[in-house]
Amino acid sequence: MNDRRAQLTEADRQQASGRAAQRLLGLDEVEAVARRVGCVAGFAAVRSEIDPAAALDEVRRRGGRVAYPRVADGQRPRLRFHLAESADLKTGRFGIPEPPASNQEVALGQIDLLIVPGVAFDAEGHRLGFGGGYYDELLRTRPVGLSAARPVVLGLGYDFQIVDVCPAEPHDQVIDGVVTDARVIRGGQTARENGRDGGAGSP
């Protein structure tokens, strides 16, 4: 998957990112965030990853709050989220842009929609990450507060990153769906621009 992503031209990446951003912005969860000044947590794309920046900027323009992940050494969970503008991000661990630690931190229970990267995904909600277990550890954490709930968690990737069966271990956390440049997948159901298709493989 990494090799295939690396073969994409910058024009291909930008076009796919734009299509995926439009699909994200059409989701009910994103509309709800704007209405209630909620929070979307995303990520800053590196290397050849599909880029959610356009969608996150639009969420902010509509009145929602946007947070980005930061690795916090010596803490559990190791992944923390802070409100930030894209211009605030600075290169941190693993070469990934991160928000400053001084920016307001947002607890997991205060995030309405969490957009996560990955190497591969399947229609059953399994996600293959990059081996550090940061997101799995985060999602195993019980949100703080009586009314706090785990956010809706959606993977974001190119459509070729959808596989029939994604490798998974018992400690891996299942996500709620995947958004790609071609479709939105939730619970085994695929919504395409031109009709519906329940298949999990790439077209």
N, C-alpha and C positions, 0 to 999 in steps of 0.2 A: 504493500500500500504506500509506504514512504517513497519507494522508487517511482511508482506511478504518479504520485503527486508531484514529485520533482521534475517529471517530464512535461508538466503543464507549462504552457507559455504564460506570460504575465497577462496577456489579453484573455486567455481562457480562464484564468483564475479570477480576474475582475468580472467577467461575464457570469461565471458560476456564482460568485459571491453576491452579485446584484440580484440574481434570481432567487437565491436562498434568502436574502434579506427581505425581498418582497413577500415570500411565503411566511417568514417569521412575523412580519408586520400585519399580516392578515389573520393571525390567530386571535381567538377570543381572549386569551390570557394577556396578550399585549394591549388590546383595547381596554381591558379592565385595569391594567396598571396605569394607563394614562388617566382614566376616569377617577381613580382613587389616590393618585399620586403615590403609587406603589413603587416597587423596586425590581428591576431586572438586573441580574448578575450575569455578566458575559466573560469574555476573555479577549486578549489582544493576540491576533494571529501572528505566528512566526513562520519563517521560511515559506513553504508552499501550502500552509493550511488555508482552508476556506475562511474568508474574513467577515466577521459579523459587524464590523465597524459602522457601516451605513445604517443597519438596523438599530444599533445602540444609539447612534447620533439622533435618529428619528424619534426613538423612545424619549430621549432627553428633550427634544424639541416639543413633543406633545405634552410635556409636563411630568413625565415619570423620572424616577431616580435610577442611576446606573452605577453599578459597582463592579470592581475588577478584583481578581484574586491576588493574594500576596502570600508567599511562603514565610511562615513564622517559625524560626528555629527554636527548639526547646519547648514548644507548646503543643497541645493537643486540642482540637485537630490542627495539623500543621498548616492547613490552607485557611486563610482568613480573607474576608472581603471588605473593601473600603470604597466609599463613594469617590468618584473621580471623573474628571474630564479626560478625554483621550490625550490631550496635551500635557496632562500631569504625569503620565506614565514614564518611568525610567527603567532601563534594563536592569533586571535583577538576577536571581539565580537561574541557571540553565539558559541564560540569554533571553528570558521572557520579560517583556515590559510589565512592570508592576506599579501600583499606586504607592505614594509615600505612606509610611507607617503613621504619620501624623494626621492623615485624612480620617474622617469619621468612619469607624468600623461599623459594619452592618452584620448583625447576628443572622444565623441561618433561618431562624423563625421569622425574620423581618423581610426575607426575600420571597417574592411572589413567583418569579420564574427564573430558573437557573439554566443557562445555556452552557453546555460543556463540549470540549473538543474530544477527539478520539482518533484512533487508527482505523477501527472498523466497528460496525454496528450490525445488529440483526433486528428483525421485526418483532422479536419477543422482548426487546428492551435490554439485551445484553450489549455491553460496550467493552471493547478492548482499548485500554489506555496506553500510557507510555511506560508502565512498569513501576512507577513510584507509589501507587496506591493512594494518592492525595485525595482524589474525589471520592473514592470508596470509603476512606476513613471519615471524610466530612459527612457523607450521607448516612453513615452509621451513627452519627452523633444525634442525640435526642434534642430537638429544638427547645430552647428555654422559654418558660411561660406557659400558663394554663391554656391559652388560646393559640399558642404557636404550633404551627404544622410544618412539615417538610414542604418546600416549594415544589411546584411542577418542574421536573427536570427533563430537558430536551437536549439530545445530542445534535450537533451541527456538523455536516460533512458533505463531501461530494457524493453524488449518487453511486459512483463505483465503489464507495466504501461500505455499501450495504451488501452483506453476505447472507447466505442461507442460514448458516449456523456460526455464531461468533464464539470463540473459546471463552469459557467462563469457569470460575472456581466458586466454591461455596461462599466465600467472603465477599465476592463481587456484588455490587449493588445494582439492581435493575432500575433502568430509567423509564420515563413515561412515554417516550417517543423519540423520533428523529426527524429533523428537517434537512432536506438536501436541496440542491438546485433544481430537482425534478419533481419532488413530492414531499408530502408529510405523512409519516407513518406513526400510527398510534395503536398499540395493542394488537398488532398483526394486520391492521387495516391500513390501506394506502390510499391517500387522496391525491389524485393527479390533476393537472390543469385541465386535461381533456377527458374527464370521466373518472371512473374508479377502477383500481386494479389491486387485488389482494395479494399479489405475489411479492416475495421478499427480494428477489434477485434484481440486478440492474437490467434495464431494458436493452 
